[in-house]
Amino acid sequence: MRMKKANLPSKVCVACARPFVWRKKWERDWDRVLYCSDACRRGVHPLARRAASGPR
């Protein structure tokens, strides 16, 4: 049975603070997923860098 997109679980990325939704490839690891993308995980996404540097 398929889930409707509106019913998918979501989280907030710890690096860029943007919301992201569940993906099939994260099915087994959803509890451990913290980042919305590889760029945020590596800290190279512009929003991730801004969040790490603190308020200006």
C-alpha positions as CSV (number, residue, x, y, z in Angstrom):
1,M,0.0,0.0,0.0
2,R,1.3,3.4,-0.9
3,M,1.4,6.4,1.4
4,K,0.1,9.8,0.1
5,K,2.7,12.5,0.0
6,A,0.7,14.6,2.5
7,N,0.9,11.8,5.0
8,L,4.7,11.2,4.9
9,P,6.6,11.8,8.1
10,S,8.9,14.8,8.1
11,K,11.9,16.2,10.1
12,V,13.9,19.4,10.2
13,C,17.5,19.3,9.0
14,V,20.0,19.9,11.8
15,A,22.3,21.9,9.5
16,C,20.1,24.2,7.5
17,A,16.8,24.0,9.6
18,R,14.7,23.3,6.5
19,P,12.0,20.6,6.7
20,F,12.3,17.4,4.6
21,V,10.1,14.4,4.2
22,W,10.6,10.6,4.4
23,R,12.1,8.9,1.4
24,K,12.0,5.2,0.5
25,K,15.8,4.9,0.7
26,W,15.7,6.1,4.3
27,E,13.1,3.4,5.3
28,R,15.4,1.4,7.5
29,D,17.4,4.3,8.9
30,W,14.7,7.0,9.3
31,D,15.4,7.3,13.1
32,R,19.0,8.1,12.4
33,V,18.6,10.5,9.4
34,L,19.5,14.0,10.5
35,Y,20.3,15.9,7.3
36,C,18.2,16.7,4.3
37,S,21.1,16.2,1.8
38,D,24.7,15.1,1.4
39,A,25.7,18.8,1.1
40,C,24.2,19.6,4.5
41,R,25.9,16.5,6.0
42,R,29.3,17.6,4.7
43,G,28.6,21.2,5.8
44,V,29.0,22.7,2.3
45,H,25.4,23.8,1.7
46,P,25.2,27.6,2.0
47,L,22.4,27.5,4.6
48,A,24.4,24.9,6.6
49,R,27.5,27.1,6.6
50,R,25.4,30.1,7.7
51,A,23.8,28.1,10.6
52,A,27.2,26.9,11.7
53,S,28.8,30.3,11.8
54,G,26.1,31.7,14.1
55,P,24.0,34.9,14.0
56,R,25.5,38.0,12.4
